[in-house]
């Protein structure tokens, strides 16, 4: 698989920064080429419109927006999913990355 682009979305784009760091470390350990970044919910549409995304992961605090993003990404191959609340709470980047990669298979 070529480099995978994963965007995490939360209310302000800041609470996911630690999770991004942990996911990047997990990707490096697993030799997965990944571009992982976090944005606020307000910025997400711009990144979707630019193209190039493979995965859009919603933080638990914005899971109510899933239908909006599923509709927005209709007709694309972008995987839209909600990060498990427990994994998010303990910032388990390895588990979040592994779950995501499994869903992409």
N, C-alpha and C positions, 0 to 999 in steps of 0.2 A: 504494500500500500504506500502511496506517496504521502507527502506531508499532510497531516490532518489539521484542519482549522476548527478550533472549538471556542465558542463564545459563551461565557457565563453571564447571565443577566440577573441583577438584583435591583433593589429599589434605588440605591445611590451609586452602585458600581464600586463601592469600597469594601463592603463586608466580605466580598468574595476574593479579595486580593490574596489573602493567606491561602485560601483553597487553590487558587491558581498556582501559587508557588509550590505547593505540595504536589499538585498534579504534574507540574513541569518536572519535578524531581523524580516522580514515579515514571513518567514517560522516558526520561533519560536513562533510568535504571533498566527499563524494559526495552530500550533501544527503539522507541517509537518516536518518529519524527512528528512533532506536534507544535503548532502555534496556538497557545492557550491564552486567552485574555478575558478581562471582565469589563462590562459596561453597565451603565444605568439603564433602566427600562426605557427611559426617554431617548437614549442613543441607539438602542437596538435596531430600530427600523432602518436607520442610515446604513448600518453595517450589513443588514440583510440586502438592501437595495444595491450595495456595491458588489455583491456576489462573492463567491469564493469560500463561503462557509460550508462546513460539513455537518456541524453539530451546534445546536443552540440549547444550552442547559439553563433552566430557570431555577433560581434560588427558591427555597420553600416559601419565603415571604412574598413572592410574586407568582406563585403557582396558579393563582386565579387568572393570570394572563395567558395561560397555555392555549386556550381556544383561539385567542387573537393571533398568536404567533403561528399556530398550525394553519390558520386561514391565510396569513401573510405569506407563508412559505409553500402554499399549495402549488403543485406543479414543479416543485424543485425536489432535489434529493436530500434536503436538509433534515436531519433528525432533530425533532423537538422533544425534549423530555424535561422532567422535573427532578432535581437532585433530591435524593432521599434525605428526609429531615434529620435522621440520626447521623448519617455520614456527614452532612453539612455541619451539624452541631459540634461534632468532634473533629471537623476538618480532615476527614479521611480521604485525602487526594488520591491515594492509590486505589481505593475501592471505587471512587467516583469514576476514575479513568478506566479501570477494568470493566465496570458495568457498562460504560459508554462504548468501549471497544467491542464488547460482546454483542451489544445491540446493533452495531454496524455490520456484523458478519452476515 
